[in-house]
Amino acid sequence: MLQLVLAAPVKLPEKVGNVLKYLTLGLGIMETVLDDAKSQPEVKDGKPPSGLI
């Protein structure tokens, strides 16, 4: 949604544009981290999953 606001041909104040850019960047990083956390197997009893070592 923020990317659509940034791409819109609406003239925003420079500070608002910068805040939206950093917010978009931060949300992208959070999304990537959460996706990586979901894809990694759980570790039980402190032992790594078999096949990784």
Stockholm file with secondary structure:
# STOCKHOLM 1.0

chainA/1-53         MLQLVLAAPVKLPEKVGNVLKYLTLGLGIMETVLDDAKSQPEVKDGKPPSGLI
#=GR chainA/1-53 SS CHHHHHHSSCCCCHHHHHHHHHHHHHHHHHHHHHHHHHHSCCCBTTBCCTTCC
#=GC SS_cons        CHHHHHHSSCCCCHHHHHHHHHHHHHHHHHHHHHHHHHHSCCCBTTBCCTTCC
//
